[in-house]
Amino acid sequence: MQISDSSSRILAGLLEARTGQQLTMSRRWRIETALSALLRERGINTLDELITILVMGREPSLSQQVVEALLNNETYFFRDRAPFDLLSRYALPELAKRRHATKRIRIWSAGCSTGQEVYSLAMLFAEDPLTWQGWTIDVLGTDVSTACVDRARTGTYTQFEVQRGLGINQMIKWFEETPEGWRAVEALRKAPRFQVHNILEPAPHPSAFDIVLCRNVLLYLSPDKKTLAFERLAGAMAEDGWLMLGAGETVIGNTNKLGADINARGLYRLTGDGSTVEKRQGDRRSATGA
Ligand SMILES: C[S@@+](CC[C@H](N)C(=O)[O-])C[C@H]1O[C@@H](n2cnc3c(N)ncnc32)[C@H](O)[C@@H]1O
């Protein structure tokens, strides 16, 4: 199926306007593959015919479906592993001490796709009942894609999906086979909440999250949209909270509201006054003579 330059520009423009995601020239080959199932389902023969329907505005729900089909939803359980080890080894033990009085932890997975990241977090807590017994663990998963959020809410995955990132023991312990697929057990499904949300909009309420994960979401945002997204994420964090990005992503050059936590590579903290966290930590050390 061929797509004209003007049609691909219209689709790229629609995607960017709704989500901030840029479909650069080198990634426009994705359009045909991404939209082929939707075209079949809707009985539309060509991409140019699709554009005509979109431009005429006859089917408002179609434009949302097109945007969702163009998004990259790649995800799997415990993606990249190391970040989850960092949470278990450093951030969660630290929060167990800091939040001991309230026994409440709030986590936000922004751009959670079909929910594997959220259920991976739920497994971290469920696998350490001695520490977390009696605690309230709020895990919120959000995504701009309604289809992803609907799937995440079911907590149900295909055989292929459930095997990606999970060992056989974890799979059998935390998922049960149902006619619809492998469903997360009740104990895992009770903690997370999911909602549709665009990271370029004000943060979901209530915020002050102890940990915000926004992994593999910002890669294709323009620099100004990245800055806006970091402002939104920073605004949603507790004063002593952390932001975790995907491998190879960084705040550097995009915001001065967040800086690397020198104690934990891969986590970012609020800088407060726009100075770097490294500088504030250095200032604190020299003030205490450490
Ligand atoms: C590549 S997936 C990453 C999923 C998960 N965070 C991970 O690392 O495995 C990126 C997700 O971000 C979502 N996304 C893209 N732009 C978004 C936006 N502006 N607001 C919220 N979610 C967005 C996409 O729908 C997609 O599900």
The ligand as an SDF file (V2000), in Angstrom:
LIG
                    3D

 27 29  0  0  0  0  0  0  0  0999 V2000
    7.0840    2.3360   24.2000 C   0  0  0  0  0  0  0  0  0  0  0  0
    5.7100    2.3640   25.3130 S   0  0  0  0  0  0  0  0  0  0  0  0
    6.5650    2.2350   26.8780 C   0  0  0  0  0  0  0  0  0  0  0  0
    5.7570    1.5030   27.9200 C   0  0  0  0  0  0  0  0  0  0  0  0
    6.4550    1.3260   29.2550 C   0  0  0  0  0  0  0  0  0  0  0  0
    6.6560    2.5990   29.9240 N   0  0  0  0  0  0  0  0  0  0  0  0
    7.7710    0.6240   29.0780 C   0  0  0  0  0  0  0  0  0  0  0  0
    8.8370    1.2520   29.1610 O   0  0  0  0  0  0  0  0  0  0  0  0
    7.7550   -0.5980   28.8270 O   0  0  0  0  0  0  0  0  0  0  0  0
    5.2870    4.1100   25.2540 C   0  0  0  0  0  0  0  0  0  0  0  0
    3.8790    4.3870   25.7400 C   0  0  0  0  0  0  0  0  0  0  0  0
    3.7250    5.8060   25.9190 O   0  0  0  0  0  0  0  0  0  0  0  0
    2.4340    6.1820   25.5000 C   0  0  0  0  0  0  0  0  0  0  0  0
    2.4430    7.6120   25.1730 N   0  0  0  0  0  0  0  0  0  0  0  0
    2.9560    8.2200   24.0920 C   0  0  0  0  0  0  0  0  0  0  0  0
    2.7470    9.5410   24.1500 N   0  0  0  0  0  0  0  0  0  0  0  0
    2.0880    9.7770   25.3100 C   0  0  0  0  0  0  0  0  0  0  0  0
    1.5950   10.9540   25.9360 C   0  0  0  0  0  0  0  0  0  0  0  0
    1.7150   12.1570   25.3700 N   0  0  0  0  0  0  0  0  0  0  0  0
    0.9690   10.8220   27.1340 N   0  0  0  0  0  0  0  0  0  0  0  0
    0.8200    9.6060   27.7160 C   0  0  0  0  0  0  0  0  0  0  0  0
    1.2560    8.4580   27.1630 N   0  0  0  0  0  0  0  0  0  0  0  0
    1.8940    8.5420   25.9700 C   0  0  0  0  0  0  0  0  0  0  0  0
    2.1540    5.2790   24.3130 C   0  0  0  0  0  0  0  0  0  0  0  0
    0.7680    5.1510   24.0710 O   0  0  0  0  0  0  0  0  0  0  0  0
    2.8130    3.9690   24.7350 C   0  0  0  0  0  0  0  0  0  0  0  0
    1.8900    3.1010   25.3320 O   0  0  0  0  0  0  0  0  0  0  0  0
  1  2  1  0
  2  3  1  0
  2 10  1  0
  3  4  1  0
  4  5  1  0
  5  6  1  0
  5  7  1  0
  7  8  2  0
  7  9  1  0
 10 11  1  0
 11 12  1  0
 11 26  1  0
 12 13  1  0
 13 14  1  0
 13 24  1  0
 14 15  1  0
 14 23  1  0
 15 16  2  0
 16 17  1  0
 17 18  1  0
 17 23  2  0
 18 19  1  0
 18 20  2  0
 20 21  1  0
 21 22  2  0
 22 23  1  0
 24 25  1  0
 24 26  1  0
 26 27  1  0
M  CHG  2   2   1   9  -1
M  END
$$$$
